[in-house]
Amino acid sequence: MADKPHLNLVIIGHIDHGKSTMMGALLIKTGAVTDREARELEKIAKEFDRDSWSYAYVFDRLKEERQRGITIDLAFRKFETDSKYFTIIDAPGHRDFVKNMITGASQADAAVLVVSGKKGEMEVGLAANGQTREHAYLAQTLGVKQLVVAINKADVWEYDQDRFNECVENVSALLKTIGFRVGDIAFVPTSGLKGENLTEPCDSLKWYDGPTLIEAIDQFKLPEKPLDKPLRLPIQDAYRIKGTGVVPVGRVETGVLKKGDKIKIMPGGFEGEIRSIEMHHEEIPKAEPGDNVGFSIRGLNLDDVHRGDVLSHPDNPCTVITPNGNWTGQVIVIWHPTAVAQGYTPVVHTHTAQIAARFTALKKKLDQKTGAVIEDSPKFIKKNEAAIVQLSPIKKLCLEKYEEIPELGRFAIRDMGRTVAVGIVKDLETGA
């Protein structure tokens, strides 16, 4: 596995469209889940009188796994294709899925968007408040450029080519408006429950001559690693581990982290030296962009490091915006019950940080397609409108300009359990 290139894959889509069942079936078919484990899952499912859920349990076991054991590797499940190995990020179907998707390991390289082709279900996911729409917007904002769309539940829509084409047409229209290059996206008919067209072609889909799901995933390209940029490693969590001390974990976004490096953790300012780096429970001499790692630092206490902090080298620390400062963002409002106005203070999610921030100014309303200014200093911005706005965090926040370090220059705004807007950082004043 180590010699194959590695990609992080996020599974997105509306609730109950079959994400967990489909990915569970895929992992069993690719051997990422052993036969023994698969049989145990079937037994558990029967005990719960939920025979059809045994595939979904591949992921749903993670809920206890997370509470029980600490694993430094943020990856929950790995599987291999012919040319790559993948880490599947986050347990699909989580209530918190969107929140988790925005933070931490959610900076995936690629995504599978699962859309149920069942009459009525596809339409609900694409509706104004559907999660198909919300997740697709978030994927684009989070920098996920590569996408495969699985039109799932083929057994329910009876392998009907017309229905498949109708789904492709509707989903394509949405993805186009968000900014995806639809010509590059594979649309694959699948049945997660029956495990069809996941790893081998299916007799019931004779009219379909495209790739199976695993072949489509295998075609994802490896993103270029930003090795020459300054080190930025957002902290996902920190644990106290017996015999080792405090171990922060996170994913390297840019630059390289080596054993023996002097480091600085912002916004707190703790400085120390890297004693060891670990990935997949093995010690490694250095970590590069895309690597999920744990590391120990001399003299570090749990008070010195928090989720949302960013580790860098002392000569080029991450930019910190204080409550006296602000950043200018270009945003699109995806949803709001009324409108966003000056003074509105929702929660901003960016890399692994979640901090409340206040809209201190609405500068310009933009044409979403051309980016031209439609109105200066608008009083408010509504759903589906784009704007240049100014925000100020209520606590110190690590951020970078999108054009310099895009990995730390994207953000999403959430309120009332939903994504209100997504945006990128155009400019910033630290206020220090």
Secondary structure as GFF3:
##gff-version 3
##sequence-region A 1 432
A	DSSP	beta_strand	6	12	.	.	.	ID=ss1
A	DSSP	alpha_helix	19	29	.	.	.	ID=ss2
A	DSSP	alpha_helix	35	47	.	.	.	ID=ss3
A	DSSP	three_ten_helix	51	53	.	.	.	ID=ss4
A	DSSP	alpha_helix	57	60	.	.	.	ID=ss5
A	DSSP	alpha_helix	62	68	.	.	.	ID=ss6
A	DSSP	beta_strand	77	80	.	.	.	ID=ss7
A	DSSP	beta_strand	85	89	.	.	.	ID=ss8
A	DSSP	alpha_helix	97	102	.	.	.	ID=ss9
A	DSSP	three_ten_helix	104	106	.	.	.	ID=ss10
A	DSSP	beta_strand	110	116	.	.	.	ID=ss11
A	DSSP	alpha_helix	121	126	.	.	.	ID=ss12
A	DSSP	alpha_helix	131	141	.	.	.	ID=ss13
A	DSSP	beta_strand	146	152	.	.	.	ID=ss14
A	DSSP	alpha_helix	161	178	.	.	.	ID=ss15
A	DSSP	three_ten_helix	182	184	.	.	.	ID=ss16
A	DSSP	beta_strand	186	189	.	.	.	ID=ss17
A	DSSP	three_ten_helix	203	205	.	.	.	ID=ss18
A	DSSP	alpha_helix	213	218	.	.	.	ID=ss19
A	DSSP	beta_strand	233	241	.	.	.	ID=ss20
A	DSSP	beta_strand	245	251	.	.	.	ID=ss21
A	DSSP	beta_strand	257	258	.	.	.	ID=ss22
A	DSSP	beta_strand	262	266	.	.	.	ID=ss23
A	DSSP	beta_strand	270	279	.	.	.	ID=ss24
A	DSSP	beta_strand	282	284	.	.	.	ID=ss25
A	DSSP	beta_strand	286	287	.	.	.	ID=ss26
A	DSSP	beta_strand	292	297	.	.	.	ID=ss27
A	DSSP	three_ten_helix	302	304	.	.	.	ID=ss28
A	DSSP	beta_strand	310	312	.	.	.	ID=ss29
A	DSSP	beta_strand	320	321	.	.	.	ID=ss30
A	DSSP	beta_strand	326	333	.	.	.	ID=ss31
A	DSSP	beta_strand	340	341	.	.	.	ID=ss32
A	DSSP	beta_strand	347	350	.	.	.	ID=ss33
A	DSSP	beta_strand	353	366	.	.	.	ID=ss34
A	DSSP	beta_strand	373	376	.	.	.	ID=ss35
A	DSSP	beta_strand	380	381	.	.	.	ID=ss36
A	DSSP	beta_strand	386	393	.	.	.	ID=ss37
A	DSSP	beta_strand	397	398	.	.	.	ID=ss38
A	DSSP	three_ten_helix	406	408	.	.	.	ID=ss39
A	DSSP	beta_strand	410	415	.	.	.	ID=ss40
A	DSSP	beta_strand	418	429	.	.	.	ID=ss41
###
